[in-house]
């Protein structure tokens, strides 16, 4: 049993979910958290739904050992394919995913009823954002683009510079270089907030950016915490995890802060 008493548990395929942890910490600063990044098996965005489900269940089993009060799936791909299986495994704990909160926030924000979605290949191929958006408002137009390369750039810490800028333009131009472009963009991967400055520079102030992690944090209501502790777990390479974590998280980490866990023991 962990020394953290009843934390909010957060998991992701790597370090991108730290942007969600950051949003949670800002909204609930007195809460305790345990974060698990599956760095041994990233990326999830190119994996089959069945594999993502299996990986997510193994992470959930590890986190249940920490007596959590809630679980946040800080990964859009895992939220797309594994929300139901994680909810079944973690019941009766509340389990919050990324998709529905972001969709609701985007529908509320749009003025021209045209929403752009950028995410991993797996999330875009599933069509889940379009389904959720049109369930809220059937008249919404959705333009989607898989941006798998951005995950790799984020994991490498390349969140600015000419390579990141050119890659983002390559992805965004087909959506926004049109007469009736979206006025709202869902950053449908928790790695993508590290590129927010570039998104704003390229798209300008007229486009509202939706951070799925911040939207999910608003849904996790009614929690109370008294510890304010944070425990970070990873399934591989704590040194690389710590080096790149600063792009997503305001607390500077060193390798000694990261506890290595054996994900194979959870199968």
C-alpha positions in Angstrom: 0.0 0.0 0.0 1.3 3.4 -0.9 2.1 6.1 1.6 -0.2 8.4 -0.3 -3.6 8.1 1.3 -6.4 7.8 -1.2 -5.0 9.9 -4.1 -6.4 10.7 -7.5 -4.7 8.2 -9.8 -3.7 9.4 -13.3 -2.3 7.3 -16.1 -1.0 7.9 -19.7 1.0 6.2 -22.3 4.0 8.4 -21.5 4.7 11.9 -20.2 2.0 13.8 -22.0 -0.5 13.0 -19.3 1.6 15.2 -17.0 -0.3 18.1 -18.7 -3.5 16.7 -17.2 -1.8 16.2 -13.8 -0.8 19.9 -14.0 -4.4 20.9 -14.7 -5.6 18.8 -11.8 -3.0 20.1 -9.4 -3.9 23.7 -10.3 -7.6 23.1 -9.8 -7.3 20.9 -6.7 -3.9 21.9 -5.1 -4.6 20.2 -1.7 -5.2 16.8 -3.4 -2.7 14.0 -3.5 -1.9 12.3 -6.8 -0.2 9.2 -8.1 0.8 9.3 -11.8 1.8 6.3 -14.0 3.4 6.8 -17.4 3.7 3.7 -19.5 7.0 4.7 -21.2 7.9 1.1 -21.9 5.0 0.7 -24.4 4.4 4.1 -25.9 3.0 5.3 -28.2 -0.6 4.1 -27.8 -1.9 6.0 -30.8 -0.7 3.4 -33.3 -1.8 0.4 -31.3 -5.0 -1.7 -31.9 -8.0 -1.1 -29.7 -7.5 -4.5 -28.1 -3.9 -3.8 -27.2 -4.8 -0.3 -25.8 -7.5 -2.0 -23.7 -5.0 -4.6 -22.4 -2.4 -2.0 -21.6 -4.9 0.3 -19.8 -6.2 -2.6 -17.7 -2.7 -3.4 -16.5 -2.0 0.2 -15.6 -5.3 0.4 -13.7 -4.4 -2.7 -11.7 -1.2 -1.1 -10.6 -2.9 2.1 -9.6 -5.6 0.3 -7.6 -2.9 -0.8 -5.2 -2.6 2.9 -4.1 -6.2 3.1 -2.8 -7.3 5.8 -5.2 -10.5 7.8 -4.8 -10.8 8.3 -8.6 -8.9 7.4 -11.8 -8.2 9.8 -14.6 -7.3 8.4 -18.0 -5.0 11.1 -19.1 -4.7 9.8 -22.7 -7.2 10.4 -25.5 -6.3 7.1 -27.2 -6.9 5.1 -24.0 -10.1 7.1 -23.3 -11.3 6.2 -26.8 -10.7 2.5 -26.6 -10.5 1.5 -22.9 -12.8 3.8 -20.9 -15.4 1.1 -20.4 -13.1 -1.7 -19.5 -11.2 0.5 -17.0 -14.5 1.6 -15.5 -15.5 -2.0 -15.1 -12.2 -2.9 -13.5 -12.2 0.1 -11.1 -15.8 0.0 -10.1 -17.2 1.6 -8.0 -14.5 4.3 -8.3 -15.3 7.2 -10.7 -13.2 7.1 -13.9 -12.8 10.2 -16.0 -11.7 10.1 -19.6 -10.7 12.9 -21.9 -13.2 12.7 -24.8 -16.5 13.8 -23.4 -15.3 16.7 -21.4 -13.3 18.1 -24.3 -16.3 17.7 -26.7 -18.6 19.5 -24.3 -16.2 22.3 -23.9 -15.7 22.7 -27.7 -19.5 22.8 -28.4 -19.9 25.4 -25.8 -17.0 27.5 -27.2 -17.7 27.4 -31.0 -19.4 30.3 -32.7 -19.5 29.1 -36.3 -20.4 25.5 -35.4 -17.2 24.2 -37.0 -14.8 22.3 -34.8 -11.3 21.0 -35.6 -9.9 18.0 -33.9 -6.3 16.9 -33.9 -5.3 13.7 -32.2 -3.4 10.4 -32.6 -4.2 8.1 -35.5 -6.1 5.7 -33.2 -8.3 8.4 -31.8 -9.1 10.0 -35.2 -9.7 6.6 -36.9 -12.2 5.7 -34.2 -14.4 8.8 -35.1 -15.2 9.1 -31.4 -14.9 12.9 -31.3 -17.2 13.4 -34.2 -19.7 11.0 -32.6 -19.6 12.8 -29.2 -19.7 16.3 -30.8 -22.7 15.4 -33.0 -24.5 13.8 -30.0 -24.4 17.1 -28.3 -25.2 19.1 -31.4 -26.1 17.3 -34.6 -25.4 20.4 -36.7 -21.7 20.7 -35.7 -19.3 20.3 -38.6 -16.1 18.4 -37.6 -12.7 18.5 -39.4 -10.2 16.0 -38.1 -6.5 15.4 -38.6 -4.3 12.6 -37.2 -1.1 14.2 -35.9 1.0 11.2 -34.8 4.4 12.9 -35.4 3.6 15.5 -32.7 3.6 12.8 -30.1 7.1 11.9 -30.9 8.2 15.5 -31.0 6.6 16.1 -27.6 8.3 13.1 -26.1 11.7 14.3 -27.5 11.1 17.7 -25.9 10.9 19.5 -29.3 8.0 21.8 -28.6 9.4 24.8 -30.5 11.7 25.6 -33.4 11.5 25.2 -37.1 10.9 21.4 -37.1 7.9 21.6 -34.8 6.5 24.7 -36.6 6.8 23.1 -40.0 5.2 19.8 -38.8 2.3 21.7 -37.2 1.7 23.7 -40.3 1.7 20.5 -42.4 -1.0 19.1 -40.2 -3.1 22.2 -39.6 -3.2 23.7 -43.2 -5.6 21.2 -44.6 -8.1 22.1 -41.8 -7.6 25.8 -41.5 -6.5 27.0 -44.9 -10.1 27.1 -46.1 -12.8 29.8 -46.5 -14.9 28.4 -43.7 -12.3 27.2 -41.2 -13.1 26.0 -37.7 -13.1 28.6 -35.0 -12.4 26.0 -32.3 -9.7 23.3 -32.1 -9.7 20.4 -29.8 -6.1 19.4 -28.8 -7.2 15.7 -28.7 -4.0 14.3 -27.3 -2.5 15.2 -23.9 0.9 15.7 -25.5 -0.4 18.6 -27.6 -0.6 21.4 -24.9 3.2 21.7 -25.1 2.6 23.1 -28.6 0.0 25.6 -27.5 2.2 28.7 -28.1 2.9 27.5 -31.7 -0.8 26.7 -32.3 -1.7 30.2 -31.2 1.0 31.8 -33.3 -0.1 29.9 -36.4 -3.9 30.1 -35.9 -4.2 33.5 -34.3 -6.5 34.7 -31.5 -9.8 33.9 -33.4 -9.4 30.2 -32.8 -10.3 28.8 -29.4 -8.0 26.0 -28.2 -9.6 23.2 -26.1 -7.3 21.5 -23.7 -8.8 18.1 -23.0 -6.9 17.8 -19.7 -8.3 21.1 -18.3 -11.8 20.1 -19.5 -11.5 16.8 -17.7 -10.2 18.4 -14.5 -13.4 20.5 -14.4 -15.5 17.3 -14.4 -13.7 15.8 -11.4 -15.8 17.6 -8.9 -16.5 16.9 -5.2 -13.1 15.6 -4.3 -11.3 16.7 -1.1 -7.7 16.2 -0.3 -5.5 17.1 2.7 -2.1 15.8 1.6 -0.9 17.6 -1.5 1.5 14.8 -2.2 2.5 13.6 -5.7 4.0 10.2 -6.6 5.3 9.6 -10.1 5.7 6.1 -11.6 7.0 5.0 -14.9 7.4 1.6 -16.6 10.7 2.4 -18.2 13.7 4.9 -18.3 13.2 7.3 -15.3 16.1 9.4 -16.5 14.5 10.3 -19.9 11.1 10.7 -18.2 12.5 13.3 -15.8 14.4 15.2 -18.5 11.4 15.7 -20.7 8.8 16.1 -17.9 9.5 19.8 -17.4 7.8 20.5 -20.7 4.5 19.3 -19.3 4.8 19.9 -15.6 5.9 22.8 -13.4 7.7 20.8 -10.9 11.3 20.0 -11.8 11.9 16.2 -11.6 15.0 14.2 -11.4 15.3 10.4 -12.0 15.3 9.7 -8.3 11.7 11.2 -8.2 10.4 8.5 -10.6 9.6 5.1 -9.3 10.1 2.3 -11.8 7.3 -0.3 -11.9 7.1 -3.7 -13.6 4.1 -3.5 -15.8 4.3 -7.2 -16.7 3.5 -8.1 -13.1 0.0 -6.5 -13.6 -1.2 -8.9 -16.3 
